Amino acid sequence: MTGNPFKTKIEQLPIERKLLFMSLVATGAALLLCAASLVTYDLLTFRQTVHNRLMAFADIVGRNSASSLLFNDPLSASQTLGSLIPRSSVTAAALYSPQGSLFAHWSRKGSGEPFPTPPSSSREIVRYGPNAMEIFHPVVLDGSHVSTVYIQSNLNERNERLMRYLIIIFLVTGFSFLLAAGVSHPMSRLISRPILNLVRTARDVSEKGDFSVRAEAPAGGELALLIHTFNEMLDRIQESGRALQKAHDELEQKVIERTEELRRKEEELFQSRKLESIGRLAGGVAHDFNNLLTGILGCTESLETDIPASNPLHVDVQQIKGAAERAATLTRQLLAFGRKQIIRPQSIDLNALVGSTGNLLRRLIGEDITISYELQPGLGRLRADAGQLDQLLINLAVNARDAMPKGGQLLIKTSQITLEEGSEPNELPRGAYVMLSISDTGVGMSEEVRSKIFEPFFTTKEMGKGTGLGLATVYGVVKQNSGTIMVYSHEGLGTTFKILLPVEKSAGEKRLIPDTDSQDGADALEPRGETILVVEDEAIVLSHIARLLTRKGYYVLLARSAKEAFDAAAKAGETIDLILSDIVMPEMDGLEMVDRLRTRFPATPVLFMSGYPADVIARRGRLDPAVGFIEKPFRSEQITGRIRQILDGSGGQTPIP
């Protein structure tokens, strides 16, 4: 729908032209209204003036013509009417008899001009035409209507007055327009200039995004208030923009930091999963290794006993035995790395433990390396395996020694810290921790090497000079004792290992451990022909235990499964004195098998053995206090001594907190 084109054109004008147009329109309208009012008033006044004048003329003519009417003297009446000739505005005059006939008359246009018929009533009548005014004035003598005077007047004076008024109005209007234009132009500029300045400022802000520009405000008035408000708005926008930019920069920095943290966590998770996978593999392999090593060690011990020392084969047997023991140590290291080694936690003073290893460390690292200690007094006690911590210290000291081939300094520090919410490292629960720090001045390591140092079998040493399990064992020991280890190193600047271990609490998780203190002694008491039910699914282990116990004078019942154990128990009657059983077996594990056997032999003691790691055993269920446990591989004197202690009532299971 098309709008009013004139309105559209006006709307498109600049504000200065709009103000000028409005000023001229207002001025013109005011002048026209004034002129119209003045002309109307003048016309009304002029009409009344002419009316009064004609009435006066008619009254004079009527009095002077009364005698002429009385004596019927038309000539005298005509002379009386002729007295109006000097009056230029009067164009005709007439005198009528009472009957309405024309008695005398006069006209500037000549005798041919007809005169109007007088009204029948005796009232005065005025007729106002476009170019003339007529009056019929009755003449009354002594109360009687004796005549009617008619006078006609032109309106030339009115037209002249109107023309003069139009000229004056035109001149005044023109002058007013010029004056309005002259005044409104600077006035409009006073209004439009600040507005245009405000518009330019707003355009610069919009197009260039520069919120630092400000509009110039006049000294006062509404426009000054408007521009000041606009500038204040720009100030707030600029302040908000700075705050927004600051927030954006902070958010961007946090995103960068968070991204870096997530990348680091992802790498740590990948490394942790890789190490965990290797640990699971180590735990799975350990059972088979331990069974094989149990058989190998048992057979070599038997051969070592049977073959005289003078026989050349005796040396071979000893070498086989030594190799098997080293393999058993390697298996324990793998289990330590995988955090699946059966441990024996106890309350430990870390400062005392570090001090007790001082002489050993000095012998291990040599005289060209200086050892210094910074031990914080009053540390909280740890709940950990002392043997594992000894091994941890030795492995880290040896690693530091190998990093300082030309000598250097080794610093061992202890301290206690408290981890709060948001503290590093994030993977540890909040609480009190003891920190063990071991620093060297060695060659350091690159980032690539540092990312792999805890992987088993990874080593930077020459072939044959390292197994690559030293730091892997350290990692497993720390993780198995609910701690964490951090490494700080740069090439040429040395290395620092920091280990955090939780301070001992009043109670904790319990695990099964072998009573190793009682396993190392030989069987001091001689067997008395007791009957022992041996249940083992590995043939080589079962055969070795059978030969060993038979030689020691025990009566042995053999079974490779739970079903064979039930059959052997049924044939034995009431004469089973000890049940020696593997825990993890096919079809039915040792715990369930023993529970069933105890319905028939409730008082018979039990000794479990296993080459599986501790977490696998724990998933099978807990052993009651009357049950003993021994870890594979074991030496002959360990198993026979343990059996003897249980049969004599001095051995059993020791739970670890």
C-alpha positions in Angstrom: 0.0 0.0 0.0 1.5 3.3 -1.2 1.6 6.1 1.5 1.1 9.8 1.1 4.0 10.9 -1.2 4.1 14.4 0.3 4.3 13.0 3.8 7.0 10.6 2.7 9.0 13.4 1.0 8.7 15.5 4.2 9.9 12.6 6.3 13.0 12.2 4.1 14.1 15.8 4.5 17.0 16.6 6.8 16.1 17.7 10.3 17.3 21.3 9.5 14.9 21.5 6.5 12.1 20.0 8.5 12.6 22.6 11.2 12.6 25.4 8.6 9.5 23.9 6.9 7.7 23.7 10.2 8.7 27.3 11.1 7.4 28.6 7.8 4.2 26.7 7.9 3.6 27.9 11.5 4.4 31.5 10.6 2.2 31.4 7.5 -0.7 29.8 9.3 -0.5 32.4 12.1 -0.4 35.3 9.6 -3.3 33.9 7.7 -5.3 33.4 10.8 -4.6 37.0 11.9 -5.3 38.4 8.4 -8.6 36.5 8.2 -9.6 37.7 11.6 -8.7 41.3 10.8 -10.5 41.3 7.5 -13.6 39.7 8.9 -13.7 42.2 11.7 -13.1 45.1 9.3 -15.8 43.9 6.9 -18.3 43.7 9.7 -17.3 47.1 11.0 -17.5 48.6 7.5 -20.9 47.1 6.9 -22.2 48.6 10.1 -20.6 51.9 9.2 -22.2 52.0 5.8 -25.6 51.0 7.3 -25.4 53.8 9.9 -24.4 56.3 7.2 -27.3 55.4 4.9 -29.8 55.5 7.8 -28.6 59.0 8.6 -28.9 60.0 4.9 -32.4 58.5 4.7 -33.5 60.2 7.9 -32.3 63.7 6.6 -33.9 63.1 3.2 -37.2 62.0 4.8 -37.4 65.1 7.1 -36.6 67.5 4.3 -39.0 65.9 1.9 -42.0 65.8 4.3 -43.3 69.2 3.1 -42.8 68.2 -0.5 -44.9 65.1 0.1 -47.5 67.2 1.9 -47.9 69.7 -0.9 -47.3 67.1 -3.7 -44.1 68.8 -4.9 -42.0 66.1 -6.7 -39.6 68.8 -7.9 -38.7 69.9 -4.4 -38.4 66.3 -3.4 -36.0 65.7 -6.3 -33.9 68.6 -5.3 -33.7 67.2 -1.8 -32.5 63.9 -3.2 -30.0 65.8 -5.2 -28.2 66.7 -2.0 -26.8 63.2 -2.0 -25.0 63.6 -5.3 -21.7 64.8 -3.6 -21.7 61.5 -1.7 -19.7 59.4 -4.2 -20.6 56.2 -2.5 -24.4 56.8 -3.1 -25.4 55.6 -6.5 -29.2 56.0 -6.4 -31.9 57.5 -4.2 -35.8 57.6 -4.4 -38.8 58.8 -2.5 -42.0 56.7 -2.4 -45.5 57.8 -1.6 -47.4 56.1 1.2 -49.1 54.0 -1.4 -45.7 52.8 -2.7 -45.6 54.7 -5.9 -42.3 56.4 -7.0 -42.6 60.1 -6.0 -39.1 61.3 -6.8 -35.8 59.6 -7.6 -32.2 60.1 -8.6 -29.5 57.8 -10.1 -25.9 58.2 -11.2 -26.6 55.6 -14.0 -29.4 57.6 -15.6 -33.1 57.4 -15.8 -33.1 54.1 -17.5 -32.2 52.2 -14.3 -35.3 50.7 -12.7 -36.0 51.2 -9.0 -37.1 48.4 -6.7 -40.6 48.2 -5.3 -40.7 49.3 -1.6 -41.8 46.8 1.0 -45.4 46.8 2.1 -44.5 47.0 5.7 -43.4 50.2 7.5 -40.2 48.6 8.9 -36.7 49.5 7.9 -35.2 47.0 5.5 -31.5 46.7 4.6 -30.3 44.6 1.7 -26.5 43.7 1.4 -25.4 42.5 -2.0 -21.9 41.6 -3.3 -21.4 45.1 -4.8 -24.0 47.3 -3.2 -26.1 48.0 -0.1 -29.7 49.1 -0.2 -31.9 50.6 2.5 -35.6 51.3 2.7 -36.2 53.8 5.5 -39.9 54.6 6.5 -40.7 58.4 7.1 -43.2 58.9 9.9 -44.9 62.2 10.9 -47.2 62.4 13.9 -47.3 58.7 14.0 -48.4 58.3 10.4 -46.3 56.6 7.7 -46.0 59.4 5.1 -43.2 58.1 2.8 -40.4 55.6 2.3 -36.8 56.7 1.4 -34.7 54.4 -0.7 -30.9 54.8 -0.9 -28.4 52.6 -2.7 -24.7 52.8 -1.9 -21.8 51.0 -3.8 -19.1 49.0 -1.9 -16.0 50.5 -3.8 -14.6 51.6 -0.5 -14.8 48.1 0.8 -13.0 46.7 -2.2 -10.3 49.3 -1.9 -9.9 48.5 1.7 -9.7 44.8 0.9 -7.0 45.5 -1.8 -5.0 47.5 0.7 -5.4 44.7 3.3 -4.2 42.1 0.8 -1.1 44.2 -0.1 -0.3 44.7 3.5 -0.9 41.0 4.3 1.3 40.0 1.4 4.1 42.4 2.4 3.8 41.3 6.1 3.7 37.6 5.1 6.7 37.9 2.9 8.6 39.9 5.5 7.6 37.3 8.2 8.7 34.4 6.0 12.0 36.1 5.5 12.3 36.8 9.2 11.2 33.3 10.1 13.7 31.8 7.6 16.5 34.0 8.9 15.7 33.2 12.5 14.8 29.5 12.1 17.9 28.6 10.1 20.4 29.4 12.9 17.9 28.0 15.5 17.5 24.8 13.5 21.3 24.5 13.3 21.5 24.9 17.1 19.2 21.9 17.2 20.3 19.8 14.2 24.1 20.2 14.7 24.2 18.4 18.1 21.8 15.8 16.7 23.8 15.3 13.6 26.9 15.1 15.7 25.2 12.5 17.9 24.2 10.5 14.7 27.8 10.6 13.4 29.1 9.4 16.7 26.5 6.6 16.8 27.4 5.6 13.2 31.1 5.5 14.1 30.3 3.3 17.1 28.1 1.0 15.0 30.4 0.7 11.9 33.9 0.8 13.5 33.0 -0.7 16.9 35.0 2.1 18.6 33.3 2.8 21.9 35.9 5.4 22.9 34.4 8.2 20.8 32.1 10.7 22.4 29.5 13.1 21.1 30.0 16.8 21.7 27.2 18.2 23.9 25.9 21.8 23.9 26.0 23.9 27.1 22.5 22.9 28.3 19.0 21.9 27.5 17.3 18.7 26.6 19.7 18.0 23.8 22.6 18.3 26.2 20.9 15.9 28.5 20.2 13.5 25.7 23.9 13.6 24.5 25.2 13.3 28.0 23.0 10.2 28.5 24.2 8.8 25.2 27.9 9.3 26.3 27.2 7.7 29.7 25.7 4.8 27.8 28.9 4.5 25.8 30.9 4.7 29.0 28.9 1.8 30.5 29.1 -0.2 27.2 32.9 0.4 27.1 33.2 -0.6 30.7 31.1 -3.7 30.1 33.2 -4.4 27.0 36.4 -4.2 29.0 34.9 -6.5 31.7 33.6 -8.8 28.9 37.1 -8.8 27.3 38.7 -9.5 30.6 36.2 -12.4 31.2 36.9 -13.6 27.7 40.6 -13.6 28.3 40.3 -15.3 31.6 37.9 -17.9 30.1 40.3 -18.4 27.2 43.2 -18.8 29.6 41.2 -21.2 31.7 40.2 -23.2 28.5 43.9 -23.4 27.6 44.8 -24.5 31.1 41.9 -26.9 31.3 42.9 -28.3 27.8 46.4 -28.7 28.9 45.3 -30.3 32.2 43.0 -32.7 30.2 45.8 -33.5 27.9 48.1 -34.2 30.8 45.3 -36.3 32.6 44.7 -38.1 29.3 48.4 -39.0 29.1 48.4 -40.0 32.8 45.3 -42.1 32.3 46.8 -43.7 29.2 50.0 -44.4 31.1 48.1 -45.7 34.1 46.0 -48.0 31.9 49.0 -49.2 30.1 50.8 -50.0 33.4 47.6 -51.5 34.8 47.4 -53.8 31.8 51.0 -54.9 32.2 50.3 -55.4 35.9 47.3 -57.6 35.1 49.5 -59.6 32.7 52.1 -59.9 35.4 49.6 -61.1 37.9 48.2 -63.7 35.5 51.6 -65.0 34.5 52.8 -65.1 38.2 50.6 -68.1 39.1 52.0 -70.3 36.4 55.5 -69.1 37.1 55.2 -69.7 40.8 53.8 -73.2 40.3 56.7 -74.0 38.0 59.3 -72.4 40.3 57.8 -74.3 43.2 58.4 -77.6 41.4 61.9 -76.6 40.1 63.0 -75.4 43.6 61.6 -78.5 45.2 63.3 -80.8 42.7 66.7 -79.0 43.0 66.6 -79.1 46.7 66.0 -82.9 46.6 68.8 -83.3 44.1 71.1 -81.1 46.2 70.4 -83.3 49.2 70.8 -86.6 47.3 73.9 -85.7 45.3 77.2 -85.4 47.4 79.0 -82.2 47.3 82.0 -84.0 45.7 79.9 -84.9 42.6 80.4 -82.4 39.7 76.6 -82.5 39.2 76.2 -80.8 42.7 77.4 -77.5 41.2 75.0 -77.8 38.3 72.1 -78.3 40.8 73.1 -75.3 42.8 73.2 -73.2 39.7 69.7 -74.4 38.7 68.5 -73.6 42.2 70.1 -70.1 42.1 68.5 -69.4 38.7 65.1 -70.5 40.1 65.5 -68.2 43.1 66.4 -65.3 40.9 63.3 -66.1 38.7 61.2 -66.1 41.9 62.7 -62.6 42.8 61.8 -61.4 39.3 58.3 -62.7 39.7 58.0 -60.8 43.0 59.2 -57.7 41.3 56.5 -58.1 38.6 53.9 -58.5 41.3 55.2 -55.5 43.1 54.9 -53.4 39.9 51.4 -54.7 39.3 50.5 -54.0 42.9 49.5 -57.6 43.4 52.3 -58.7 45.7 51.1 -60.0 49.1 52.2 -57.4 51.5 52.6 -57.1 55.3 51.8 -53.6 56.4 52.9 -52.4 59.8 53.3 -49.0 61.6 56.5 -47.4 60.3 58.5 -44.3 61.3 59.8 -43.2 57.9 62.7 -41.2 59.5 63.8 -44.3 61.4 63.5 -46.5 58.3 65.6 -44.0 56.2 68.2 -43.9 58.9 68.4 -47.7 59.2 69.2 -48.0 55.5 72.0 -45.4 55.6 75.0 -47.8 55.8 73.6 -50.1 53.1 73.0 -47.1 50.7 76.6 -45.9 51.2 77.9 -49.3 50.3 75.7 -49.4 47.2 76.3 -46.0 45.7 80.1 -45.7 46.4 82.4 -43.1 47.9 82.3 -40.6 45.0 78.6 -39.7 45.8 77.8 -37.7 48.9 74.6 -38.5 50.7 72.8 -35.8 52.8 69.6 -36.0 54.8 66.9 -33.4 55.6 64.5 -35.3 57.9 61.6 -33.4 59.4 61.1 -34.4 63.0 57.7 -35.5 64.3 56.4 -37.1 61.1 53.2 -39.1 61.2 53.6 -42.8 61.1 52.9 -44.8 57.9 51.0 -48.1 57.4 53.1 -49.9 54.9 55.3 -52.9 54.2 58.8 -52.1 55.6 60.5 -54.5 53.2 58.8 -52.8 50.3 59.9 -49.4 51.5 63.5 -50.6 51.9 63.4 -52.0 48.4 62.0 -48.6 47.2 64.8 -46.6 48.8 67.4 -49.0 47.4 66.0 -48.9 43.9 65.8 -45.1 43.8 69.3 -44.8 45.3 70.8 -47.2 42.7 68.9 -45.3 39.9 70.5 -42.0 41.2 73.9 -43.7 41.3 73.7 -44.8 37.7 72.7 -41.2 36.7 75.9 -39.8 38.4 78.8 -41.9 36.8 81.3 -39.1 37.7 80.0 -38.7 41.3 77.6 -36.1 42.7 75.2 -35.5 45.5 72.2 -37.5 46.7 69.7 -35.7 48.9 67.0 -37.6 50.9 64.3 -35.4 52.5 61.2 -36.2 54.5 58.3 -33.9 55.4 54.6 -34.0 56.1 52.0 -32.1 54.1 48.2 -31.8 54.1 46.3 -31.9 50.8 43.3 -29.6 50.7 40.5 -29.4 48.1 42.0 -28.4 44.7 45.6 -29.3 45.8 47.9 -31.3 43.5 48.0 -34.2 42.9 44.3 -34.5 42.3 44.2 -38.3 42.3 44.8 -38.5 46.1 42.1 -38.0 48.7 42.4 -35.0 50.9 44.3 -35.5 54.2 47.7 -35.8 55.8 50.6 -37.3 53.8 54.3 -38.0 54.5 56.5 -37.0 51.6 59.8 -38.8 50.7 62.0 -36.8 48.3 65.1 -38.2 46.7 67.1 -35.8 44.5 70.4 -36.3 42.5 72.7 -34.0 40.6 73.0 -36.5 37.7 72.5 -36.2 34.0 68.7 -35.9 34.2 66.3 -37.2 31.5 64.3 -36.0 28.6 60.5 -35.7 28.5 60.3 -38.8 26.3 62.4 -40.9 28.7 60.5 -39.5 31.7 57.2 -40.7 30.3 58.4 -44.3 30.1 60.6 -44.8 33.2 57.9 -46.7 35.1 57.3 -49.2 32.3 58.6 -52.6 33.1 61.7 -53.7 31.2 62.3 -50.1 30.0 65.9 -49.1 30.6 68.5 -46.7 29.2 71.4 -48.8 30.3 73.5 -51.1 28.1 72.4 -54.6 27.3 72.9 -56.9 30.3 73.3 -54.1 32.8 69.7 -53.6 33.9 66.4 -55.5 34.0 64.2 -52.4 33.6 62.2 -53.4 36.7 63.8 -51.1 39.3 61.6 -48.1 38.9 58.6 -50.2 37.8 58.9 -51.9 41.2 59.0 -48.5 42.9 55.9 -47.4 41.1 54.0 -50.6 42.1 55.1 -50.3 45.7 53.9 -46.7 45.9 50.6 -47.5 44.3 50.0 -50.6 46.4 50.5 -48.5 49.5 47.9 -46.0 48.4 50.4 -43.3 47.5 51.6 -41.5 44.4 55.0 -40.7 42.9 56.0 -37.6 40.9 59.1 -37.0 38.8 60.9 -33.7 38.1 63.8 -33.8 35.7 65.6 -31.9 33.0 68.6 -33.0 31.0 71.8 -31.9 32.7 69.9 -30.6 35.8 69.4 -33.8 37.8 66.2 -35.6 38.9 63.9 -35.5 41.9 61.4 -38.2 42.9 58.7 -37.2 45.3 56.6 -39.9 46.9 53.4 -39.2 48.9 52.2 -41.9 51.3 49.1 -41.5 53.6 49.6 -41.0 57.3 48.5 -44.0 59.3 44.9 -44.1 60.6 43.4 -45.9 63.5 41.9 -48.6 61.3 42.1 -49.7 57.7 41.5 -52.3 55.1 42.8 -55.9 56.0 44.5 -58.3 53.7 45.9 -61.8 54.1 49.7 -62.2 54.5 51.9 -65.1 55.1 53.5 -65.4 58.5 56.9 -65.2 57.0 58.6 -64.9 60.4 57.7 -68.5 61.2 58.4 -69.8 57.7 62.1 -69.4 57.5 63.0 -71.9 60.3 63.6 -75.6 59.7 61.2 -78.2 61.0 62.6 -78.3 64.5 60.0 -80.8 65.6 60.0 -84.2 64.0 56.8 -85.6 62.2 54.8 -88.2 64.1 53.2 -89.9 61.1 50.3 -87.5 60.7 47.9 -87.8 57.8 47.9 -84.8 55.4 45.5 -84.3 52.5 47.3 -82.5 49.7 45.0 -80.9 47.0 46.9 -79.3 44.1 45.9 -79.1 40.4 49.5 -78.6 39.2 51.1 -82.1 38.8 54.7 -81.0 39.3 53.9 -79.2 42.6 51.7 -82.1 43.8 54.5 -84.6 43.1 57.2 -82.5 44.8 55.1 -82.0 47.9 54.2 -85.7 48.1 57.8 -86.7 47.9 58.9 -84.1 50.4 56.2 -84.9 53.0 56.6 -88.7 52.5 60.4 -88.3 53.2 59.6 -86.4 56.3 57.5 -89.3 57.6 54.0 -88.0 56.9 51.2 -90.1 55.5 50.0 -88.2 52.4 46.7 -88.3 50.6 46.9 -86.8 47.1 44.1 -85.0 45.1 44.2 -82.8 41.9 40.7 -81.6 42.3 37.9 -81.1 44.8 36.2 -84.3 43.7 39.3 -86.3 44.2 39.8 -84.7 47.6 36.2 -85.7 48.7 36.9 -89.3 47.6 40.3 -89.4 49.4 38.7 -88.0 52.6 35.9 -90.6 52.4 38.5 -93.4 52.2 40.6 -91.9 55.0 37.9 -92.2 57.6 38.7 -90.0 60.7 42.5 -89.8 60.3 43.1 -86.5 58.4 45.3 -84.3 60.6 45.9 -81.4 58.1 44.5 -80.2 54.8 47.1 -78.6 52.5 45.3 -77.1 49.5 45.8 -74.7 46.6 43.2 -71.9 46.6 42.5 -71.3 42.9 41.6 -74.6 41.1 39.2 -75.5 38.3 35.6 -76.6 39.0 35.7 -75.7 42.7 38.2 -73.5 44.6 40.0 -74.5 47.7 37.9 -72.3 50.1 34.6 -73.9 49.1 36.1 -77.4 49.1 37.4 -76.8 52.7 34.0 -75.6 53.8 32.5 -78.8 52.7 35.2 -81.0 54.2 34.8 -79.2 57.5 31.3 -80.6 57.9 33.1 -83.9 58.4 36.4 -82.7 59.8 35.5 -79.6 61.8 38.6 -79.5 63.9 41.1 -80.3 61.2 43.5 -77.4 60.6 44.0 -76.0 57.1 47.1 -74.5 55.3 46.4 -72.8 52.0 49.0 -72.1 49.3 48.8 -70.1 46.2 50.9 -68.6 43.5 48.2 -66.1 42.6 48.5 -62.4 43.6 46.7 -61.1 46.7 43.8 -59.4 45.0 42.8 -62.7 43.3 42.9 -64.5 46.6 40.9 -61.7 48.3 38.1 -62.1 45.7 37.8 -65.8 46.6 36.8 -64.9 50.2 38.4 -64.4 53.6 40.1 -67.1 55.6 39.0 -67.7 59.1 41.6 -67.3 62.0 42.2 -71.0 62.2 43.5 -71.1 58.6 47.2 -70.7 57.6 48.6 -69.4 54.3 51.9 -69.8 52.4 52.9 -68.1 49.2 54.4 -69.9 46.2 57.2 -70.4 45.5 58.5 -71.7 48.8 61.5 -73.7 49.9 61.2 -77.2 51.4 62.1 -76.0 54.9 59.5 -73.3 54.7 56.6 -75.6 53.9 57.6 -78.4 56.3 58.3 -75.9 59.1 54.9 -74.2 58.5 53.1 -77.6 58.5 54.8 -78.6 61.7 53.9 -75.3 63.5 50.2 -75.7 62.5 50.0 -79.3 63.6 51.6 -78.3 66.9 49.1 -75.4 67.3 51.7 -72.6 67.0 50.9 -71.3 63.5 48.0 -69.8 61.8 46.9 -66.9 59.7 47.9 -63.3 60.4 45.5 -60.7 59.0 47.0 -57.4 57.9 45.3 -54.1 58.7 
